[in-house]
C-alpha cells in the first residue's frame, strides 16, 4: 500500500498520530486459488474483528484495500495494543480454518506528523513509513519504528528485537525497526533497596563467609553482575538487556534482516526445499538478490536445483 498526494484543501491540517498498516501475506496467491472465498473472509474480518478492535483502542480505520487496511490512533501505545489484540483474534479464527484459508497479517506501526483532510483521510511520510515497516514483519507479526518502541518499551507485557536500520523504497533515511514479541514473560523489577537487602540475605545464608562485605562493596557487586534486576519502583521497565544499537553498515544490516525473513519461512518446513523465487517474493527482494544473500550463508543454508531448473534452498541440518 502507498499513500497518494493529498487533495488540495483549505481544511487540510497536520497532526501528530500513530499509524498502523496491516497487510495480508500471500494475498495474491490466495485470491488466485479462491477469489470469492478470500474476499469474503477478508470482508468478514474487517467488519467483525478489525473494525471493533480498532474502535476499542480509540482508533479509526481510514483506508481499506483488498489485502489490508490503514488505521490512525492518538498514541503509539493504543496502536500497539490494538495490533496485539488484532493478531490474537485473527490467530484464534485461523485455528478453526483450513491452512489454505488462513489470513496472516503483517503489521507495521509508525508515529509522526500526518496530513488530515476534510474527508477523514490521512497522508504524508509517516503513513508511507508505516506501510514500509509492515513489509519487514513476519506473517502474523508486528514491527514498529524506533519512535514507537521508545514510547511503549516499558509499558507492555512483551519483548522487542532490534532489526537494525532498514532502508525502504522511496524513504530517504534508514528507519530503525523493532520486532514485537507478544506473550513473552518479563521478570518484574523490584526496588533497589529491596534487591540489595535480598542479595545480602542470600550471601549470608549461602555460607556466612560474605558477612564482612561492606554495603558499598555489595552494592557494586550487585550492580556489576546483575544490572538488569535493579530498577525503580515503577515495575514497568523491561527486564531484558538494552537492544543492540543498529549496525554502522545499513546495507549489511539490510541483507541480514532479509536473510532472517527467509530463514523464518524455511523454518516452518526445516528439512524441505523452498524455491528461491518464493523466498524472494516473501522477503520483498529480487530472486537474484535472494540467491546472493543465501549463498553468503553457506553454513546455515543448502542450495540446490530442481529437475525443471528452479533454484532451491533449505536450512542446513545440524
Helices and strands as residue ranges (DSSP letters): E 13-24, H 27-33, H 35-45, I 46-50, H 51-56, E 59-65, E 68-73, H 76-94, G 99-101, E 105-116, E 122-123, H 125-134, E 142-145, H 146-152, E 158-166, E 175-182, E 190-191, H 192-207, H 215-225, G 227-229, E 230-231, H 250-267, E 274-275, H 276-283, H 287-295, E 301-305, E 311-315
